[in-house]
Amino acid sequence: MEPLISVVIATRNRPALFAQALDSVLAQGRDDVEIIVVDDGSSAESLAAYQAIWDAAARSLGESWSLHRLVERPRGHGPSYALNTGAAHARGGHLCFLDDDDRWTDPAHLGRVARAIGDAAAQGRVLDLYMGNQEAWIGERSLGLLWLGGLAPDLQARGRRPDEQGRYEVTVADLLRVDGFCHLNVFTIRRELYERVGGMDEGIRWEQDRKLYLDLIEPARLMIHHPAVVARHHVPDPGRRDNVTTRTATIDKRLYQTLVMDRVLARSAEPAIRRHARLHKSYALKKIALEFADGQDWVNAQFYAWQALGAGPGLKWFMYCIHCHWHSWNESR
């Protein structure tokens, strides 16, 4: 039987956390799901711990399990490459993803996804995107619902009501009204649509999930949001450097953000998405300018401040540009 859903987990040098993530997928108890694991070049030390987990999964799942190992590289191939590799081996019509240091907390999650896919098919429609919610945690402290946590309250405030399954059919305009985007942990994507947009951008190592989201919502037709909290996301400890987020310096992160928004602007034909990209590019450029200003690097501060003004004009920021320009001029005297 061909699987309905393919779950892709990319992992690298985190066998203990990966085991928890895998267990949370197995707890879904679905026989119409395949699990695809991509090891992004883990070290020999980690492989010994991984092997026992992989062997047990292979015995238990049979053809519903596959493992793909990438060659070891100092920084790995990156999340985008690893997840695209997993997606390329998928047999299911829909893709789900889970970070190896996170876990699903609701064993009914994939059941709701499968129900949504089936209900759409019964109406002669195809479900392109299904979006859930997750809770962010740093250590044992909850940061609450980020990403699409504000979407359902916004829809309700505008008089929208969910269907009998608690689901909302949403549009691009609905999604861009809220600040966040759908995190990959709770995103289900029709595989054909994922392939059509080219999957994840392998040239980006931060905010690549936001770019995928913006790439997908433009061509998607049927998009469903269910506000159930189905996952726990581990927010990296800023004091550690063993993951992509904490290894990437603050200014580099903002530069990745500008790159994401530039690529969205260059390719999108949807006015609302282009406005969104300009706004967020301006936001990222302002953060870069402020970082340089904090370091008293006024030449770079004024350079990025003027760029931010061009992306998002405003009197207050114009005055800040003059402030940076004045300091830069004095610095060069």
C-alpha positions in Angstrom: 0.0 0.0 0.0 1.4 3.4 -1.0 1.7 5.7 2.1 -0.7 8.6 2.4 1.9 10.8 4.3 5.7 10.8 4.2 7.4 12.1 7.4 10.9 13.4 6.8 13.3 13.9 9.7 16.8 15.2 9.1 19.3 14.6 11.9 23.0 15.2 12.7 24.9 14.3 15.8 21.9 14.3 18.1 20.9 10.6 18.6 19.2 11.1 22.0 17.0 13.9 20.8 16.3 12.2 17.5 15.1 9.1 19.4 12.5 11.3 21.2 11.4 12.9 17.9 11.1 9.5 16.2 9.1 8.1 19.2 6.6 11.0 18.8 6.0 10.0 15.2 5.6 6.3 16.0 3.1 7.4 18.7 0.8 8.6 16.0 0.0 4.9 15.4 -0.6 5.2 11.6 -0.1 2.4 9.2 -0.5 4.7 6.2 2.6 6.7 7.0 6.2 6.2 6.0 9.2 7.6 7.9 12.2 8.9 6.0 15.3 9.8 7.9 18.3 11.7 6.4 21.5 11.6 8.4 23.4 14.8 7.4 26.9 13.3 7.9 27.0 12.5 11.6 30.3 11.8 13.2 31.5 8.3 13.9 30.9 8.8 17.6 27.2 9.6 17.0 26.7 6.8 14.5 27.2 4.1 17.1 24.3 5.5 19.1 22.1 6.1 16.1 22.6 2.6 14.7 20.6 0.9 17.5 17.7 3.3 17.0 17.7 2.9 13.2 17.9 -0.9 13.4 15.0 -1.1 15.8 12.9 1.2 13.5 13.8 -0.8 10.4 12.7 -4.1 12.1 9.4 -2.5 13.3 8.4 -0.5 10.2 9.7 -2.6 7.3 8.9 -0.9 4.0 7.5 2.1 5.9 11.1 3.1 7.0 14.0 4.4 5.0 17.4 5.8 5.9 19.6 7.9 3.7 23.1 8.9 4.9 25.0 11.9 3.5 28.7 12.1 3.5 30.3 13.9 6.5 31.2 17.5 6.0 32.4 20.0 8.6 29.1 22.0 8.6 26.9 19.4 7.2 24.9 19.9 4.0 22.4 22.1 5.8 18.7 21.6 6.6 17.4 22.5 3.2 19.6 20.0 1.3 18.9 17.2 3.9 15.1 17.7 3.8 15.0 18.0 0.0 16.9 14.7 -0.1 14.2 13.1 2.1 11.4 14.6 0.1 13.0 13.2 -3.1 12.6 9.7 -1.7 9.1 10.1 -0.5 6.3 8.0 -1.8 3.4 9.6 0.0 1.2 12.2 -1.6 1.8 14.6 1.3 4.9 15.6 3.2 5.4 16.3 6.9 8.6 17.4 8.5 9.9 17.2 12.1 13.1 18.7 13.5 15.3 16.1 15.2 15.4 18.1 18.5 11.6 18.6 18.6 8.6 16.3 19.0 5.0 16.0 18.3 2.9 16.1 21.4 -0.5 15.2 20.1 -0.9 11.6 18.9 -4.0 12.6 17.0 -2.1 15.0 14.8 -1.6 12.9 11.7 -5.1 11.5 12.1 -6.5 15.0 11.7 -4.2 15.6 8.7 -5.4 12.3 7.0 -9.1 13.3 7.7 -8.5 16.7 6.1 -7.0 15.1 3.0 -9.9 12.6 2.8 -12.6 15.3 3.3 -11.1 17.4 0.6 -11.0 14.5 -1.8 -14.7 13.7 -1.0 -15.5 17.2 -2.2 -13.5 16.8 -5.4 -10.7 19.0 -4.1 -7.0 18.5 -3.3 -5.6 19.7 0.0 -2.4 21.6 -0.8 -1.4 22.8 2.7 -2.4 21.9 6.2 -1.1 24.1 9.0 -1.1 23.4 12.8 0.3 25.1 15.9 3.1 24.4 18.2 4.4 25.7 21.5 7.9 27.1 21.9 10.1 26.1 24.9 13.5 27.2 26.0 14.6 24.7 28.6 11.6 24.1 30.8 10.1 27.5 30.2 7.3 27.9 27.7 7.4 30.9 25.4 3.8 30.2 24.3 2.4 29.9 20.8 4.5 31.6 18.2 4.3 31.4 14.4 0.5 31.0 13.6 -0.7 31.3 17.2 -2.6 34.5 16.4 -4.3 33.3 13.3 -7.4 31.6 14.7 -8.1 34.5 17.1 -7.8 36.9 14.2 -10.2 34.9 12.1 -12.7 34.6 14.9 -12.5 38.4 15.5 -13.5 38.9 11.9 -16.5 36.6 12.3 -15.0 33.4 10.8 -16.0 30.1 12.4 -14.3 26.7 12.1 -16.0 23.7 10.5 -17.2 20.8 12.5 -13.7 19.4 12.7 -12.3 22.7 14.1 -10.6 23.7 10.8 -10.5 27.0 9.0 -10.0 27.3 5.2 -7.6 30.2 4.8 -6.3 32.5 2.1 -3.1 34.3 1.4 -4.6 37.5 2.8 -5.6 35.7 6.0 -2.2 34.3 6.5 -0.3 37.6 5.9 -2.5 39.5 8.5 -0.6 37.8 11.3 3.1 38.1 12.1 4.2 34.5 12.0 4.4 31.7 9.5 3.8 28.0 9.7 6.8 26.2 11.1 7.8 23.0 9.3 7.1 20.9 12.4 3.4 21.4 11.9 3.2 21.9 8.1 1.8 19.3 5.8 2.5 19.9 2.1 1.2 18.2 -1.0 4.3 16.6 -2.5 3.5 17.7 -6.0 3.3 21.4 -4.9 6.5 21.1 -2.9 8.3 19.8 -6.0 6.7 22.5 -8.2 8.2 25.3 -6.1 11.5 23.6 -6.0 11.4 22.5 -2.4 13.6 24.3 0.1 16.2 26.8 -1.0 19.5 25.0 -0.5 21.4 28.3 -0.7 20.0 29.5 2.6 20.8 28.1 6.1 18.5 30.3 8.2 14.9 31.4 7.6 14.7 28.8 4.7 11.4 27.6 6.2 9.9 31.1 6.0 10.9 31.3 2.3 9.3 27.9 1.7 6.1 29.1 3.3 5.9 32.2 1.2 6.8 30.2 -1.9 4.0 27.7 -1.2 1.1 29.9 -0.2 1.0 31.8 -3.5 0.3 28.9 -5.8 -1.7 26.8 -3.2 -5.4 26.6 -3.7 -6.9 24.7 -0.7 -5.1 25.7 2.6 -6.4 24.5 5.9 -5.4 25.8 9.4 -6.3 23.7 12.5 -5.3 25.7 15.6 -4.6 22.6 17.7 -1.2 22.6 19.4 0.5 19.5 18.2 4.2 20.0 18.7 6.8 21.2 21.1 9.6 23.2 19.6 12.9 23.5 21.3 14.3 27.0 21.1 18.1 26.8 21.0 20.1 28.0 24.0 21.9 31.1 22.7 24.9 30.1 24.8 25.4 27.0 22.7 26.7 26.7 19.2 25.7 23.1 18.2 22.9 24.1 15.9 22.3 26.3 12.9 20.5 29.1 14.8 23.1 29.7 17.5 26.1 29.2 15.1 24.9 32.0 12.9 25.9 35.5 14.1 23.2 38.0 14.6 24.1 40.2 11.5 24.5 37.0 9.4 21.0 36.0 10.4 19.6 39.3 9.3 21.5 39.1 6.0 19.9 35.7 5.4 16.5 37.4 6.1 17.2 40.1 3.4 18.3 37.3 1.0 15.0 35.4 1.6 12.9 38.5 1.0 14.9 39.5 -2.1 14.3 36.1 -3.6 10.6 36.2 -2.7 10.4 39.7 -4.3 12.1 38.6 -7.4 9.8 35.6 -8.0 6.4 36.5 -6.5 3.6 38.0 -8.6 1.2 38.3 -5.6 1.1 42.0 -4.5 0.3 41.0 -0.8 3.3 38.7 -0.7 5.6 41.4 -2.3 4.4 44.0 0.3 5.1 41.5 3.1 8.6 40.8 1.7 9.4 44.5 1.4 8.2 45.1 5.0 10.3 42.3 6.4 13.3 43.2 4.4 13.1 46.7 5.8 12.8 45.2 9.3 15.9 43.1 8.8 18.0 46.0 7.4 17.0 48.2 10.3 18.2 45.5 12.7 21.5 45.3 10.8 21.9 49.1 11.0 21.2 49.1 14.7 23.7 46.3 15.3 26.4 48.2 13.6 25.5 51.4 15.4 25.7 49.6 18.7 29.3 48.7 17.7 30.0 52.3 16.8 30.5 51.3 13.2 28.8 54.3 11.8 29.9 53.8 8.2 28.1 50.5 7.9 25.3 51.7 10.1 24.3 54.5 7.8 24.8 52.3 4.7 22.2 49.8 6.0 20.0 52.5 7.5 19.5 54.1 4.1 18.8 50.8 2.5 16.1 50.1 5.1 14.6 53.5 4.4 14.3 52.6 0.7 12.6 49.3 1.5 10.2 50.9 4.1 10.0 54.7 4.1 9.1 56.5 7.3 9.9 59.9 8.9 11.2 58.5 12.1 13.6 56.2 10.3 14.6 59.0 8.0 15.7 61.0 11.0 17.7 57.9 12.2 19.4 57.8 8.8 20.5 61.4 9.3 21.7 60.6 12.7 23.9 57.7 11.4 25.1 59.8 8.5 26.2 62.6 10.8 28.2 60.1 13.0 29.7 58.5 9.9 30.7 62.0 8.5 32.4 62.9 11.9 34.1 59.5 12.0 35.6 60.0 8.5 36.9 63.6 9.3 
